[in-house]
Amino acid sequence: MVLWFGFFLCLFFGLKEVFRDGLPGLRISAEISRLCRTRDSLHHFEETLASGCLPDDQDWKSLKSQPAPWGVLITDSLVRLRSQGASLIPTLRRFRELVASHEKNLRQGQARASQALAQAMVCAFMIPLFSSVLYLMVPGVDEKRSFWFVLSFLACVWGGCASLWMLSMSEVARWGGLKKSEQPWVLEALSFSERLLASLKAGSAPDHAWSESTMMLSSGLVCLWGADIWQESSEGACSLSGPKNFRESILTLGSRLRSAIQVSLMDGTPAEDRLVSVADSFKVEMAAFQERELSLLPARAMKPLFLCVAPAVLSLLVTALVLSFQSQAPGWF
């Protein structure tokens, strides 16, 4: 009993360290709640302007207090548009649709990945329970307590590896196949497109708008996309068949946005329509890659079950049977 108590105590502190940033489901729920508040603030601001009233200071503070990157992105863009005398409602509507689209993607990803999360939780607790049942019901196992505890501990470690594997796979699938270090690129890319559009609508020159918008990007994306509108990016244009994965779609987004501005500058037409088309196509690609990864997640989640959980459970069962036969017929072994 003391050994099992020590095992579950170690398991508790191990899980606490793994999930020190919170459970994946709770993190997503908190992010969805923040997006809902941001969407409601944008809707209230838009409705206030549409009704012919001016937003008060509290409305501006409410927008500015929204979590990153929304607060700074929205308020800076609206202030620039207001200083140039441009209309705020179209930009507000695009920001609200962007927030709602991101919220929808998170909800769909959470729902589609729930099966893998449930399997991970089952794997984490099934092996200790199965080991306890065998210890209590199979005669002869209690005679080898130390050996059984060591074997059960190794089986639980193997099952814990399967749980962490499934959690990692579900997290990657929710973000369309992006690794954890690349997941912030999604919001950065979406925010960059809207900031670039807002700057152009405010009357900024295309090269100045591009340089100003890249200030909100991480250093990795700035190096890949380039800080100058005429600078050749390290990632070439997308192939004719389209991007093969979500990471490639993000990396080539900079080239597509830059090409849209360059073509508009050369033929003398506004770049806003081309930029809107590129941004909308990127959102469609994002939804498609996320749907593909989530549809493949149940099949991929079977790999940890067969490679980790099944050998651990079978080893416990076979060992329990061998110990039982050994206690009943010592001369056989």
JOZILIN-V993441 format. One record per helix or strand of 3 or more residues. SS is the DSSP state (H for helix, E for strand). FROM is the first residue (numbers start at 1). TO is the last residue. If there is no record, write none. Layout:
ss: (SS:SS)
from: (FROM:FROM)
to: (TO:TO)
This chain:
ss: (H:H:H:H:H:H:H:H:H:H:H:H:H:H)
from: (2:24:57:70:89:114:141:180:184:206:219:246:272:330)
to: (18:50:64:83:112:137:174:182:201:216:225:267:328:332)
